[in-house]
Amino acid sequence: MIDIDKCRITHYPAGVLGGRAEPVEEINDNIRQLVDKMIDIMLKNKGVGLAAPQVGVPLRLFIISLDGSRENVRAYVNPTVTPSGALEANDEGCLSVPGIYTKIRRYTKCEVTATDLDGNEFTEQAEGLYARALQHEYDHIEGITIVNRMGQPARIVHRKQLKKLQDRSEQ
């Protein structure tokens, strides 16, 4: 049972962000409540996506709303994301790595297969921002953050902010 009241944004380098998340065994009211809480957190923080590990829950689940609206939020339970197309570097930020925007190389297209909150499986083709958001959130359930994807020059540029996040986590 997930304690929904304890869910809040976890910041790098929290352990839950660095491990591979577990599959969702059953889509029940607790999972639906978790998704509602994730939507509230994502919208409050002006994000377009949020993965369960980012709120301290190590499950293979994320949400995306490209326009940042509640009406267009979609939940992805136990997703698989298959990237394709060319690699492209674009600025990216992350709610779990506040204060850092940096170029991240991602594929321009991908295919996602997931289950929705009603238990229906769906598959979609994505490109542009949607493909980028899917790959970013999928990284989270695989235990990868943008910090892992940053090149050495970006790590040097952002070293003060990364150190601040690390210091804060040790308190």
C-alpha positions as CSV (number, residue, x, y, z in Angstrom):
1,M,0.0,0.0,0.0
2,I,1.4,3.4,-1.1
3,D,1.1,6.2,1.5
4,I,-0.1,8.9,-0.8
5,D,0.3,11.7,1.8
6,K,4.1,11.1,1.9
7,C,4.5,11.5,-1.9
8,R,6.5,14.6,-2.8
9,I,9.2,15.5,-5.3
10,T,12.4,13.6,-4.7
11,H,15.6,15.4,-5.7
12,Y,18.8,14.1,-7.2
13,P,20.7,12.1,-5.8
14,A,17.9,10.3,-3.9
15,G,18.3,6.6,-4.0
16,V,14.9,5.9,-5.5
17,L,15.9,7.9,-8.6
18,G,18.9,5.6,-9.2
19,G,17.2,2.2,-9.2
20,R,15.1,0.3,-11.7
21,A,11.5,0.6,-10.7
22,E,9.2,-2.5,-10.1
23,P,6.3,-3.4,-12.3
24,V,2.8,-2.3,-11.2
25,E,1.1,-5.6,-10.2
26,E,-2.4,-4.4,-10.2
27,I,-4.2,-1.2,-11.2
28,N,-6.3,-0.5,-8.2
29,D,-7.7,2.5,-6.3
30,N,-4.3,3.0,-4.5
31,I,-2.6,3.3,-7.9
32,R,-5.3,5.7,-9.2
33,Q,-4.9,7.8,-6.0
34,L,-1.1,7.9,-6.7
35,V,-1.7,9.1,-10.2
36,D,-4.0,11.9,-8.9
37,K,-1.4,13.0,-6.4
38,M,1.3,12.9,-9.2
39,I,-0.9,15.1,-11.4
40,D,-1.3,17.6,-8.6
41,I,2.5,17.6,-8.0
42,M,3.3,17.9,-11.7
43,L,0.9,20.8,-12.3
44,K,2.0,22.6,-9.2
45,N,5.6,22.4,-10.4
46,K,4.8,23.3,-14.0
47,G,6.1,20.0,-15.4
48,V,4.9,18.2,-18.5
49,G,5.8,14.7,-17.2
50,L,6.4,13.0,-13.9
51,A,7.4,9.4,-13.0
52,A,6.5,7.5,-9.8
53,P,10.2,7.3,-8.6
54,Q,10.2,11.2,-8.7
55,V,7.6,11.1,-5.9
56,G,9.4,8.4,-4.0
57,V,7.5,5.4,-5.3
58,P,9.7,2.8,-7.2
59,L,7.0,1.7,-9.6
60,R,7.0,1.5,-13.5
61,L,4.5,4.3,-13.9
62,F,4.6,7.9,-15.3
63,I,2.3,10.6,-16.5
64,I,2.6,13.1,-19.3
65,S,0.6,16.2,-20.3
66,L,2.4,18.1,-23.0
67,D,0.5,21.3,-22.5
68,G,0.7,21.1,-18.7
69,S,-3.1,20.8,-18.3
70,R,-5.0,18.4,-16.1
71,E,-7.4,17.5,-19.0
72,N,-4.7,16.2,-21.2
73,V,-2.8,14.1,-18.6
74,R,-2.2,10.5,-19.6
75,A,-1.0,7.7,-17.4
76,Y,1.4,5.1,-18.6
77,V,1.5,1.9,-16.5
78,N,4.4,-0.6,-17.1
79,P,5.4,1.1,-20.3
80,T,8.0,0.1,-22.9
81,V,9.5,2.8,-25.1
82,T,11.4,2.0,-28.3
83,P,13.3,4.9,-29.7
84,S,14.0,5.5,-33.4
85,G,15.0,8.2,-35.8
86,A,17.9,10.5,-35.4
87,L,19.6,11.7,-32.2
88,E,19.0,15.4,-31.5
89,A,20.2,17.6,-28.6
90,N,17.7,19.9,-27.0
91,D,17.5,21.7,-23.7
92,E,15.9,19.7,-21.0
93,G,15.1,20.2,-17.3
94,C,13.8,17.8,-14.6
95,L,11.6,18.4,-11.6
96,S,14.0,16.1,-9.6
97,V,17.1,18.1,-10.7
98,P,15.9,21.7,-10.0
99,G,17.9,24.6,-11.4
100,I,19.5,22.7,-14.2
101,Y,18.6,23.0,-17.9
102,T,21.0,21.4,-20.3
103,K,21.3,19.9,-23.7
104,I,20.3,16.2,-23.7
105,R,20.6,14.0,-26.8
106,R,17.5,12.0,-27.5
107,Y,15.9,10.2,-30.4
108,T,13.5,12.3,-32.4
109,K,10.8,9.5,-32.5
110,C,9.7,6.6,-30.5
111,E,7.0,4.1,-29.9
112,V,5.3,3.6,-26.6
113,T,3.3,0.6,-25.4
114,A,1.6,0.9,-22.0
115,T,-1.5,0.2,-20.0
116,D,-3.9,2.9,-19.0
117,L,-5.7,3.2,-15.7
118,D,-8.7,1.2,-17.0
119,G,-6.3,-1.7,-17.7
120,N,-6.4,-1.3,-21.5
121,E,-3.1,-1.7,-23.4
122,F,-2.3,1.0,-26.0
123,T,0.5,1.7,-28.5
124,E,1.4,5.1,-29.9
125,Q,4.0,6.6,-32.2
126,A,5.5,9.8,-30.9
127,E,7.8,12.5,-32.3
128,G,9.1,15.9,-31.2
129,L,8.4,17.0,-27.6
130,Y,6.1,13.9,-27.0
131,A,8.9,11.5,-28.0
132,R,11.4,13.5,-25.8
133,A,9.0,13.4,-22.8
134,L,8.4,9.7,-23.1
135,Q,12.1,8.9,-23.2
136,H,12.8,11.3,-20.3
137,E,10.1,9.7,-18.1
138,Y,11.1,6.1,-19.2
139,D,14.6,6.9,-18.1
140,H,13.3,7.6,-14.6
141,I,11.7,4.2,-14.3
142,E,15.0,2.7,-15.5
143,G,16.9,4.6,-12.8
144,I,18.4,7.2,-15.1
145,T,18.3,11.0,-14.6
146,I,19.4,13.9,-16.8
147,V,22.5,14.0,-14.6
148,N,23.5,10.6,-16.0
149,R,22.9,11.8,-19.6
150,M,24.9,15.1,-19.2
151,G,28.2,15.4,-20.9
152,Q,31.3,16.5,-19.1
153,P,31.1,20.1,-20.2
154,A,27.5,20.3,-18.8
155,R,28.6,18.7,-15.5
156,I,31.3,21.4,-15.2
157,V,28.9,24.2,-16.0
158,H,26.3,22.9,-13.5
159,R,28.8,21.6,-10.8
160,K,27.7,24.2,-8.2
161,Q,24.0,23.3,-8.5
162,L,24.8,19.6,-8.5
163,K,26.9,20.0,-5.4
164,K,24.1,22.0,-3.7
165,L,21.6,19.2,-4.4
166,Q,24.1,16.6,-3.1
167,D,24.8,18.6,0.1
168,R,21.0,19.1,0.7
169,S,20.4,15.4,0.4
170,E,23.0,14.7,3.1
171,Q,21.3,16.9,5.7
